[in-house]
Amino acid sequence: MQTNTANIYYLTKQNYAATPASSSSVMKGFNNSTVVIAAPYVKPVTVSYAPPSLQTTMTISTVQNLPVLSNFNLVKPGTYYTVVSSGSNTNHANQFKQALTTLYTNIQNIPAPASPKPELNWNSFVGTIKEKLNPDTTFLNLANNLFDYYKGSTTPSALPNLELIMAAPIIPISMAEAMADISPDFLMPGIGKLEQNGAYMLNMNQKIVEAYLAGANYEMNRELLWREYPTDQRGTPLRHFWGTKNVGATTFIDSDEKNMDIKPIHSWKTVIDGVIYPKNLGDNTNRTTSGMVVLAIRGELLKKYPNTNIYMQKATWNNVDAGENILSTLLAAGKPRNLATASTTTIKKPLFFSQINPDLYFVGFEISASTAKGSSTPNTTNPGWFVCFEERAGEIVFGADETDLSIISDQYFNVERVIEIWDRLQWGHLYNSKTDSEPKFINLAHISQISSNIEPDIIWASNSSDMAYALYQKPSRVFIHSNDMLS
């Protein structure tokens, strides 16, 4: 038997190695059953395959249509078994299907591919770049953003302030107090003639304030330059004429722009017909242009009560709807006005506070003198404003009221010392008689018994708490109408 050794191979059971066969070796192998003829080689067929879209095949319904796998289990690679499709799914089968469901759901949520972008038009692109880089256009747009002008008009407009100055310090000191240190009469001629324990309302001369601060800043800039501070001498380090302290305070509350008395000096200019002119003195205030009044107080009030709250409150006419007769009576009694209900529109707090030693105080309010004074004719629209001096509620004071013997009867001294309420206790109630002199202190041995017919539970000279109740002074307020302080 002839065989072709180039086409026949055999496998020995001992080593399973493919070995080229000869005719004798093949026949010998058949005889002893050590040779197995391999299947003929078949060349694989090449198939053109286009996979379908994932979103059309990997769907949730695909998973739901899978058969029941009653013995499906995850095993190690290389382990084989026959799958039985009956009964119910195993836990591994349910978990595998759930994982496929989650995977296929994410595949279904993949967004559709974006439509291709249009091809870049290079001619248009190059033209746009050239246009945006054209200096004839870009510099003109830059100039338009920096300057405000009128095209086709001969009327000039104000140019922005492009003049930069070097940074300058802000020195928060009251230049009014510095002026008074030289001479109080520089601040106000005849200031020493103001009566003690009096309040006066004054108008402020803004021209003098600006002229004084302009000179003070000139000298301060020279001082800064001499001390080698980096300055071009155009800053405005001194912008406070009055202080910005609270009543009774010793330090400035802040240095915000709203508390400055003047604008920066380099901004004191205006444009008229395209020409820059300096502004007049008096036109450079940093505060409101509606006006301002200054309340001058001389006396011991703020020394004894340094935390006194001072403010202005709007007035209202008494009994506006009561008729002319009642108004005439009130006007004749000097009481035609009352306080308006307190609100943010009827209360004005001080703008500044300055103290001139030893006993002179200035408090500024942002209100014109005419508005503060109001009209003297009842039922008009401008009843004016009150100035209020208010004792702070948290500061406890003990004592008695000022003596007024006209309201103390002779029976009080001759029979039993009884008063109506303890809040009306006077120093006169401590007299032995109406002709007695006012005591310098309370002598409990001298005046051993005083009682109140409304508050009988409080017993005079019994213990410290009753004495504190009897002598406690409620916080008081004093209102003075501006009409009484302005001519």
Secondary structure, 3 states (H helix, E strand, C coil): CCCCCCCCEEEECCCCCEEECCHHHHHHHHHHCCEEECCCCCCCCCCCCCCCCHHHHCCHHHHHCCCCCCCCCCCCCCCCCCCCCCCCCCHHHHHHHHHHHHHHHHHHCCCCCCCCCCCCCHHHHHHHHHHHCCHHHHHHHHHHHHCCCCCCCCCCCCCCCCCCCCCCCCCCCCHHHHHHHHCHHHHCCCHHHCCCCEEEEEECCHHHHHHHHHHHHHHHHHHHHHCCCCCCCCCCCCCCCCCECCCCCCCCCCCCHHHCCECCHHHCEEEECCEEEECCCCCCECCCCCCCEEEEEECCHHHHCCCCEEEEEEEEECCCCCCHHHHHHHHHCCCCEEECCCCCCCEECCCEEEEECCCEEEEEECCCHHHHHCCCCCCCCCCCEEEEEECCCCCCEECCECCCHHHCCHHHHHCCCEECCHHHCEHHHHCCCCCCCCCCCCCCCCCCCCEECCCCCCCCCCCHHHHHHHHEECCCEEEEEHHHCCC
